[in-house]
């Protein structure tokens, strides 16, 4: 037996070696010390994170095609093209819809840009804890008070999801908001009167709460996928204290405004592509189906309600566009239930909304559960309002 002291067991790099992970935000080449399995000397190895690899963004041809067609029809609509021709009706319709909703979409882009810069803890503090009645109430009130059309509110809703809001909160926010804004409330009062307007607002908030509650239950029991973003506040988080501290660190300059606009536009592309498609489809329907024929079948009957639900599903109009049609259903067709159903079902079955939810949340199930859970409730309320 040798008296030579035994060497400690050699560490193998495959079993016990560990490396500190590179920061996610670092794209610069870094030098790290690595131990060689077969050499006693340390070597400096250049490591380039994968985020530095050239991965060009894929071109969105669908967005470009819709933008090209929308721009073409919009420019034609600026001319004296006749309303008698189908392309004239489509052009004027595109022109009208874009002129009506552009400000809301632009405002939503700004909101999305601002939300992207607000830390998650602040958003969660305002919305409250997901999966609770209090959290649903806050999300519903936020939807009612935020003065944006259905497409603008959709952009903001998807950003809230990225900040950790529960499924129920996002859906309550979307359902309560599209026509429940200050400006459209005043328009509704002028068109159908104060009592009906207040009734519609109250009923829409109830539907937002019940639908949100169902979504939260399905999310909690695993039927629907949960939000991968954690929705828990840090310990000892004080909103106003943290807000004052954060605001003091903000540099208010042109670069900040540019960054907000750029981020907001980038985050809103998914919604804009379907919005433009919806404008084109709604305009095409206006070009080939007369409004008189459309409205003649919307009486306070089962057939009229069915026609309303079908029309609200097919026709893509923003909240500003749906309000006058809903008023006609109330005043001309004497069908208050159909009027309410047109406003609410348009939100629940709007293919723009369904496709954006599917794309942003990566789930067909979540997107299809929106009309599945909302439409039956809308039908029941509509039947009651029609006195059936």
C-alpha positions in Angstrom: 0.0 0.0 0.0 1.4 3.4 -0.9 1.9 6.0 1.7 1.1 8.7 -0.9 -2.0 10.6 0.1 -4.9 9.9 -2.1 -6.2 12.7 -4.3 -9.8 13.9 -3.8 -12.3 12.5 -6.2 -12.1 14.4 -9.5 -15.3 16.3 -10.4 -16.7 15.5 -13.7 -18.1 18.3 -15.8 -21.0 16.2 -16.9 -22.2 15.4 -13.4 -21.5 18.3 -11.2 -20.3 21.3 -13.2 -22.8 24.2 -13.2 -22.8 27.5 -15.0 -24.5 30.7 -14.0 -27.3 31.5 -16.5 -26.9 34.6 -18.6 -29.2 37.5 -17.9 -32.2 37.4 -20.3 -31.7 40.9 -21.3 -28.0 40.6 -22.1 -27.3 40.1 -25.8 -23.7 41.1 -25.6 -20.9 38.6 -25.9 -19.6 37.6 -22.5 -16.5 35.8 -21.3 -17.1 33.1 -18.7 -14.6 30.9 -16.8 -15.0 27.2 -17.7 -13.3 24.3 -16.1 -11.8 21.8 -18.4 -12.6 18.1 -17.7 -9.2 17.2 -19.1 -7.0 20.1 -18.1 -5.9 21.7 -14.9 -5.9 25.2 -16.5 -8.9 27.4 -16.8 -9.8 28.7 -20.2 -11.8 31.7 -21.2 -14.5 30.8 -23.5 -16.5 33.2 -25.6 -20.2 32.6 -25.2 -22.8 34.3 -27.4 -26.4 34.1 -26.2 -29.0 32.9 -28.6 -30.8 36.2 -28.4 -28.1 37.7 -30.6 -28.9 35.3 -33.5 -30.4 36.8 -36.5 -34.1 35.9 -36.4 -35.9 38.3 -38.7 -39.6 38.8 -38.0 -42.0 37.1 -40.4 -43.9 39.5 -42.6 -47.6 39.6 -41.9 -49.0 39.4 -45.4 -52.6 39.2 -44.2 -52.2 42.6 -42.4 -50.6 44.1 -45.5 -53.3 42.8 -47.8 -56.1 44.2 -45.6 -54.3 47.5 -45.2 -53.8 47.8 -48.9 -57.5 47.1 -49.6 -58.7 49.3 -46.8 -56.5 52.2 -48.0 -57.6 51.8 -51.6 -61.4 51.8 -50.8 -60.8 54.7 -48.3 -59.2 56.8 -51.0 -61.9 56.0 -53.5 -64.5 57.0 -50.8 -62.9 60.5 -50.8 -64.0 61.0 -54.4 -67.4 61.6 -55.9 -68.0 57.9 -56.5 -71.7 57.0 -56.8 -73.5 55.3 -54.0 -75.5 53.3 -56.6 -72.5 51.1 -57.5 -71.5 48.3 -55.0 -67.9 49.5 -55.0 -69.2 53.0 -54.2 -71.1 51.8 -51.2 -68.2 49.8 -50.0 -65.8 52.7 -50.4 -68.1 55.1 -48.5 -68.6 52.5 -45.8 -64.9 52.0 -45.3 -64.4 55.7 -45.2 -67.2 56.2 -42.7 -66.0 53.3 -40.4 -62.4 54.4 -40.4 -63.3 58.0 -39.7 -65.5 56.9 -36.8 -63.1 54.6 -35.1 -59.6 55.9 -35.8 -59.4 58.1 -32.7 -60.3 55.2 -30.4 -57.8 52.8 -32.0 -55.1 55.5 -31.8 -55.9 56.1 -28.2 -55.8 52.4 -27.5 -52.4 52.2 -29.1 -51.2 54.8 -26.6 -52.8 52.9 -23.7 -51.1 49.7 -24.7 -47.8 51.5 -24.9 -48.3 53.0 -21.5 -49.4 49.7 -20.0 -46.4 47.9 -21.3 -44.2 50.3 -19.3 -46.2 50.0 -16.0 -44.9 47.3 -13.7 -47.1 44.3 -13.3 -47.6 44.9 -9.6 -49.4 48.2 -10.2 -51.9 46.7 -12.7 -52.6 43.8 -10.3 -53.1 46.3 -7.4 -55.7 48.2 -9.4 -57.6 45.2 -10.7 -57.4 43.3 -7.4 -56.8 39.6 -7.0 -57.9 37.4 -9.9 -60.5 34.8 -9.2 -62.4 36.9 -6.6 -65.7 38.8 -6.8 -63.9 42.0 -5.9 -61.4 41.5 -8.7 -64.3 41.0 -11.2 -66.1 44.2 -9.9 -62.9 46.2 -10.5 -62.4 44.9 -14.0 -66.0 45.5 -14.9 -66.0 49.1 -13.6 -62.7 49.7 -15.5 -64.4 48.5 -18.7 -67.4 50.7 -18.2 -65.4 53.8 -17.4 -62.8 53.4 -20.1 -63.9 55.4 -23.1 -62.9 53.2 -26.1 -64.7 51.3 -28.8 -64.7 47.5 -28.8 -61.6 47.2 -30.9 -59.6 49.7 -28.8 -60.8 48.0 -25.6 -59.6 44.6 -27.0 -56.1 45.9 -27.3 -56.1 47.0 -23.7 -57.7 43.8 -22.5 -55.0 41.6 -24.1 -52.3 43.8 -22.5 -54.0 43.3 -19.1 -53.8 39.6 -19.6 -50.0 39.9 -20.2 -49.8 41.7 -16.9 -51.3 38.8 -14.9 -55.1 39.5 -15.0 -57.2 36.4 -14.6 -59.4 35.1 -17.5 -62.5 36.2 -15.6 -61.2 39.8 -15.2 -60.2 40.0 -18.9 -63.6 38.8 -20.1 -65.5 41.0 -17.6 -63.5 43.9 -18.8 -64.2 43.1 -22.5 -67.9 42.4 -22.1 -68.7 45.5 -19.9 -66.8 48.0 -21.9 -67.6 48.4 -25.7 -70.6 50.7 -25.6 -70.5 51.6 -21.9 -68.5 54.7 -22.3 -69.3 58.3 -21.3 -69.7 59.5 -24.9 -71.8 56.5 -26.1 -73.9 56.6 -23.0 -74.9 60.2 -23.8 -75.7 59.1 -27.4 -77.7 56.1 -26.1 -79.7 58.4 -23.8 -80.5 60.7 -26.8 -81.5 57.7 -29.0 -83.5 55.5 -26.6 -84.0 57.5 -23.5 -82.5 57.4 -20.0 -84.5 54.5 -18.5 -83.6 52.0 -21.2 -80.0 53.2 -21.3 -79.5 52.7 -17.5 -81.2 49.3 -17.8 -78.9 48.2 -20.6 -75.8 49.4 -18.7 -76.9 47.5 -15.5 -77.7 44.3 -17.4 -74.4 44.4 -19.3 -72.5 44.7 -16.0 -74.4 41.8 -14.6 -73.5 39.7 -17.7 -69.9 40.7 -17.4 -69.8 39.6 -13.8 -71.5 36.3 -14.3 -69.4 35.4 -17.4 -66.2 36.5 -15.7 -67.1 34.4 -12.6 -67.6 31.3 -14.9 -64.3 31.9 -16.7 -62.5 32.1 -13.4 -64.0 28.8 -12.2 -63.1 27.1 -15.4 -59.6 28.5 -15.2 -59.2 27.4 -11.6 -60.4 23.8 -12.2 -58.1 23.4 -15.2 -60.8 23.3 -17.9 -59.3 26.4 -19.4 -55.5 27.2 -19.4 -54.4 29.5 -16.7 -52.4 32.6 -17.1 -48.7 31.8 -17.2 -47.9 35.2 -15.8 -48.1 35.2 -12.0 -50.9 37.3 -10.5 -49.6 37.8 -7.0 -48.5 41.1 -5.5 -45.1 41.4 -3.8 -45.2 41.5 0.0 -45.5 44.9 1.6 -46.5 46.6 -1.7 -48.0 50.1 -1.2 -49.4 51.5 -4.4 -49.1 55.2 -3.8 -45.6 55.0 -2.3 -44.3 52.9 -5.1 -46.1 55.1 -7.7 -44.5 58.3 -6.4 -41.1 56.6 -6.4 -41.5 55.3 -9.9 -42.9 58.6 -11.3 -39.9 60.5 -9.9 -37.6 58.3 -11.9 -39.4 58.9 -15.3 -37.7 61.1 -17.8 -40.4 63.0 -19.6 -39.1 63.7 -23.0 -39.7 63.1 -26.7 -37.9 59.8 -26.6 -40.4 58.4 -24.0 -43.3 59.4 -26.2 -41.7 57.8 -29.2 -41.0 54.6 -27.3 -44.6 54.4 -26.0 -46.0 54.9 -29.5 -43.7 52.3 -31.0 -44.4 49.7 -28.4 -48.1 50.3 -28.5 -48.2 50.0 -32.3 -46.2 46.8 -32.2 -48.4 45.3 -29.5 -51.6 46.3 -31.4 -50.8 44.8 -34.8 -52.6 41.5 -34.0 -55.8 43.5 -33.3 -55.4 45.9 -36.2 -55.1 43.1 -38.8 -58.5 41.7 -37.8 -60.0 45.1 -37.3 -59.2 46.0 -41.0 -60.6 42.7 -42.1 -63.8 43.4 -40.2 -64.1 46.8 -41.8 -63.8 45.3 -45.2 -66.3 42.5 -44.5 -68.9 44.9 -42.9 -68.6 47.2 -45.8 -69.0 44.3 -48.3 -72.3 43.4 -46.5 -73.5 46.9 -46.7 -72.6 46.9 -50.4 -74.7 43.8 -51.2 -77.5 43.8 -48.6 -79.7 46.8 -48.1 -80.3 48.1 -44.6 -84.1 48.1 -45.2 -84.1 44.4 -45.9 -81.8 43.9 -42.9 -84.1 45.7 -40.5 -87.5 44.3 -41.7 -86.9 41.0 -40.1 -85.9 42.2 -36.6 -89.2 42.3 -34.9 -89.8 41.2 -31.2 -90.2 37.5 -32.1 -88.1 34.4 -31.9 -87.4 34.7 -35.6 -86.5 38.4 -35.1 -84.2 37.6 -32.2 -82.6 34.8 -34.2 -82.0 37.1 -37.1 -80.5 39.7 -34.7 -78.1 37.2 -33.3 -77.0 36.1 -36.8 -76.6 39.7 -38.0 -74.6 40.6 -34.9 -72.3 37.7 -35.5 -71.8 38.4 -39.2 -71.7 42.2 -39.3 -68.5 43.7 -37.9 -69.1 47.2 -36.6 -67.5 49.2 -33.8 -69.4 50.4 -30.8 -70.1 53.7 -32.5 -71.6 51.9 -35.5 -73.6 49.4 -33.5 -75.3 52.0 -31.3 -77.5 53.6 -34.0 -78.5 50.1 -35.3 -79.5 49.1 -31.8 -81.5 52.2 -31.5 -83.4 51.4 -34.7 -84.2 48.0 -33.4 -85.6 49.6 -30.3 -87.6 52.4 -32.0 -88.5 51.1 -35.4 -88.8 47.4 -34.7 -90.2 47.9 -31.2 -87.9 45.1 -29.9 -85.8 46.2 -26.9 -84.6 42.7 -26.4 -83.2 42.5 -29.9 -81.6 45.9 -29.3 -79.8 44.7 -26.2 -78.9 41.4 -27.9 -77.4 43.2 -30.9 -75.1 45.2 -28.6 -74.1 42.3 -26.4 -73.9 39.5 -28.9 -71.8 41.6 -31.2 -69.2 41.6 -28.4 -69.4 37.9 -27.6 -69.5 36.6 -31.2 -67.4 39.2 -32.9 -64.9 37.3 -35.0 -62.3 40.0 -34.6 -62.5 39.5 -30.8 -62.5 35.7 -31.1 -59.5 35.6 -33.4 -57.5 38.1 -31.4 -58.2 36.1 -28.2 -57.1 32.9 -29.9 -53.9 34.4 -31.3 -52.9 36.3 -28.1 -53.8 33.5 -25.6 -52.8 30.7 -27.9 -56.0 28.8 -27.2 -59.1 28.1 -29.4 -60.8 26.8 -26.3 -60.7 30.2 -24.5 -61.8 32.0 -27.6 -64.8 29.8 -28.2 -65.8 29.8 -24.6 -66.6 33.5 -24.9 -69.7 33.1 -27.1 -70.5 29.7 -25.4 -70.9 31.3 -22.0 -72.2 34.7 -23.0 -74.8 34.1 -25.8 -77.2 31.9 -23.7 -77.4 34.6 -21.0 -78.0 37.3 -23.7 -80.8 35.3 -25.2 -82.5 34.9 -21.8 -82.3 38.6 -21.1 -83.5 39.5 -24.6 -86.5 37.2 -24.3 -87.5 38.9 -21.0 -87.1 42.4 -22.4 -89.2 41.5 -25.4 -91.9 40.3 -23.0 -91.9 36.8 -24.4 
